[in-house]
């Protein structure tokens, strides 16, 4: 029906706009946080009618226009088709996992119950893993199509790094699936709405603290940011696998990096920090720990959930930015050793222990 189609379109548009705006805000935060750490002012010159917004105009208006209007330069010997598709693949494969991220509870409009999830898939975890894995192709194609040995070296580094840390990330997700007993991300968030002992939120971080650390570290490595920025290594490889890109294509690679940062934040929030859940806030109102209920309108409860989800995402996005500007880069041997000899054994142990505890206790969380 037309109404159902419009609702589906609205959900997709909302989640895309939310992701893109968080990416832009993340870029603004990175500029200001890095400037603060390095005792600089940061971008603050571009303005509209004298209003610069402490650099907001630079980030949200001036820089995107500059990138989009720049000439697309390709050196001799590039593969024209692959040179075009590499940044597209990187950006699209970073954006599509947001389709299964639940950004709120059901929205009740009349007799309709609208699930605030663009694509409510029962196998959301597998979908996320599949899309993240396909993002490797954008990195490989970007280096190969550039006809530049440094770009190719960056793409080789990137593909090896992403494949290595995907294993640890997958093992962390296995632990979460064992705890919740489902592959549906919305159901995982619903499972975190309970209170342990009447006061402690049953968030995933309580059941899977080691899984959270595994997933977060692997996610930072997948997003290819400091201290895991070996594929780019600006001080060594200029810009790594997208050295020979300019204009809109370079902008897409740049956006893909920040989209991955926001995606990691969204998944960490969903899996380990209650998603849109707010402690003591249920669909019928606020439940006090000692008893009693403060009634809250269902629409307001849903809106508060969306706000809570967004705030949690922003926190982990800013945390990743702070880490990237305070930690030194790994050597490549250290990077691989951490992935294969560090995170992989810990991930396997976490799965075994989690499965054993569930079997012993006789059920899921």
N, C-alpha and C positions, 0 to 999 in steps of 0.2 A: 504494500500500500504506500501511497505518497507520504503519509505521515511518518511511517516507519523509516522510509528512505531519508526524509529530512532529518530525523533524529540521528540516524547513522552518520549522515554527512556532518551534522553539528558536532557530534562527538569526535570525529576525525579531525575537523578543523580546529576544535578547541585544544586537543592534545598536541597538534602540530604547532599551533601558536604558543602554547605554554612552553613547549620545548625550545622553540626558537627564541622567545623572549628571555628564557633562563640562560640560553647560550650567550645572548647579547649582554645580559647583566653579568654573567660570569666573565666575559671579556673586559667589561668595565671594572669589575672587582679585581681582576688580575693586574690591570694597569695601576690601579690605586694601591693595592697591597704591595706589589713589587716596588712602586715608587716610595712607599712608606719604609719598606725594609732597606732600600738603597739610599734613603734620605734625599729623595727627589720629589718634585711636585706631581709629575705625571701629565698625561694629555689634558690640556685645559684651554687650548687656543681657539679651536673652531667654535663659532657661535652663530646664533640666529637672532638678529635684531639686538645684539649685545648680550644675549643669554647663552652662556656656555654650560651651565649646569655642572660645574666641577669636572667636565670631561664627558658628560652624557652625550652632548651633541657630537663630539669626536667619535664616540663608539657607535652610537645608534644611527647617525646620519652621514657624517663626513667620510668616515672610512669605508662603509659599504658602497657609497657613491663612487669613491676613488677607485676601489677595486673593480667595480662593474664597468667603469668607463675606460679602464686601462686597456691598451692594445694586447691582444693575444699573440705572444711571440713564441715561435717554435724554431728550434735550431735545425740545421740541415741534418737529415737522416732520421728524424723522428717518425714514428708510426702514427699517422694522422688520426686514424680511427681509435686506436687504443689510447692515444694521448688525450682524446676527448672523453672517453668512457671511464678512465681511471678515477678522476675526481668525482664523477657522477656515482660510480659504484661505492666509493668510500662514504659519501654523504648519505646516499639512500640507505645503505646497509646499517648506518648508524642511527637513522631516523625511524625505520620501520619497526624496531623492537618496542617503541613506545605504544604501538597499537594494543599491546596486551597489558600495559601498565595500568592498574586501577588507580585513578586519581581521586576517587570519592566513592561513597556508598550509593545506594539506589536513590534516585531523585523521583519523588512521587508527584506526578502532574495529573490531577483528575483521577482517572482509573488506570493510568499508565504507570508502570514501574520501570524507570529508565536506568539501566546499569551504566555507571560512569566509567566505562572502559570501551575504548574504540572497537576492539575486536575481542569479545569474551570467549577465548579459546580454553577448552579443558586441558590442553597440553601447552600452556603458555610458557613453561620453563623450557621445554624442548624447542619451541619456536624462537625464544630469545637466543639459545645456544646456536641454533642453525643460522640465524641472521648475523650474529656476531662473527661466526666462522667465515661467512661469505665476505666480510669486510677485508679479509686478508688479500683478496684478489685486487682490490683497489690499490693497495700498497705495492703489490708485485707488478701490476700493470703500469703504475706510475713510474717506477724505476726503469722497467724494461723498455717502455715506449719512448723514453727521453733521449736515448742515444748518448748517455752520459755515464761514465764509469762510476762517478761518485754517487749519482742517483741510484744506479744499479746496486752498489754496495749498501746503500741505505735501505733499499727494498729487500735485499737478502737478509739483512739484519732484522728488519721489521717482520718479515714473514716467519723467520725462526723464532723470534720473541713472542709473537702473537700465538703461534701454534703451541709453543711450550707452556705459556701461562693459561691457555684455554683449558688444559688438562686439570690444573689446580682449581680453576674456577668451576669446572664441571663437577669435580669432587666435592667442593663446598656446596654446590646446589644439590648434589645427591644427599648430603646430610640434611639439608632443609626439607627435601621431599620426604625423607624417612620420618622426620619429626611430624610434618603436617599430614602425611598420607595422601597428598594430592599434587598434581602438576598445575593446577589452576591458581594463578596468582591472586585472584580476588578471594578465593576460598582460603588461601594462606593468610590474607589480611583479616578475614572474618575470624579465623582461629586465634588471632592475637588480640581479640577483643575481650577475652576473659581476664579475671583478676585472680592471682594466686594468693591464697590466704586472705582474700577480701581486700587487699591493698596493693599488691605488686602486679603491674601489667604483664601479661603473659606474652611478651614480645619475643621475637626469635633470638635476640641477643642473650636472653636468659637460658634458652635451650641449646644454642649453638654459638657460644662465645668464640671458640676456635674457628668455627666455620665462618663467622663474620670476619675475623682477621684474614683468613685465607682468601675470602671473596674480595675483600677491600684491596688487599695488596695485589691480587691478580687483576682486579679491575683497573687499578692505576697503571699496571704494566700493559694491559690491553689498550689503554688510551694513549700510550707512548709519550708520557710526560715525565719530567724529571721526578725521581732519579732513574726512570726507565726510558729516557729519550734517546736511546742508542740509534733508532732508525733515522732520527733527524740530526742530532748532535751538531747544533749550529756552530759550535766552536771548532768542529773538525770537518764536517761534510757540507757546510754552508746551510742547506736546509734539507739534506737527506734526499729521500725519494721524490720530493716535489720541488727540487732545485730549479728545474727547467720549466716551471709553470708560472704564469703571470695572469693578471686580470681576474676574470670571474672564475677561472679554473683554480688559481691559487686560493681564491676566496672560499671555494668549496672544500678544498683540503683543510684550510684553516677552520672552517665551520665544523667539519667532520671531527676534528680533534676535540673541540669544545662540546659538541653533541655527545661524544663518547664519555666525557667527564660528567655531563648531566645525566646520561643513561646509567652510569655506575652509581651515581647518587640516588637515582630513582629506584634502582634495584635493591640497593642497601636499605633504603627506607622501607620498601615493600616487604623484603624478606626478613629483616632483623629489627626494625624499629616501628612496627605497627602500621606502616602505610598511612592511611588517612585516619586511623584510630586515635582518639584522644582519651587518655586515662579517665575513667569514671563517667565518661559521656556515652550514654546509650541512645538508641533511637527515640526513646520516650522522655529523655531529659538527663540531667546531671545527678548521678547517684553518689551521695556522701558516704565515706567509708564507715561512719558510725550508724548509718541508717538514714532514711529519708531521701526524697527525690525532689529536685527542682525542675519542674516541667519546662521544656524548651520546644519551640515549634519545629516540626520535622524538617522544614526547609532550611531553617537556621542551623540545625544539626548537620545537615549535608554540606552546607556552605562552610561551616567551621572545619569539617573534615577535609575539604579541598584546600583550605588555607593551611591547615596543619601539615598536610602532605607537601605543599609547596615550601613551607618554612623548613621542614626537615631536609628536603632536597637542597635548598639553598645552603644549609649548614654544611652538608657533606661536599657540596661544590666548592665552597670557600675553604673548607679544610684541605681539599686536594690542591687548591691554588697555593695555600700557605706552605704545604709540604713541598711543592715543586720549586718554591723560591727560597727554601731553607736547607734542603738536603743536597749533597753532592751527587754527581752521576756515578753509577756503577761502571766498573770496567766490564767488557763484554763477557769475560770468563766468570766474573762474579755474578753477572746477570743470569747466565745459564746455570751456574752452580746453585743459585738460590731457587730457580724454578724446578730443576730436576732432582737435586739432592736435598733441598730444603722443603719446599712447599708440597711436592708430590708425596713424599713419605708421610708428612704430617696430614695431608688430605686423606690418604688411604687409612691411616690410623684413626682419624676422626670418623670416617664412615664405619669402620669396624666397631669402634666403641659405641657410636650412636645406635647402630643396629643391635648390638648386644644389650644395651640398656633398654631399648624398646621391647626386645624379646623378653627380657627379665621382668619389666614392668607390665608387659602384656597389653600394650596399646600405643597409639600415637599421642601427640601432645593435645 
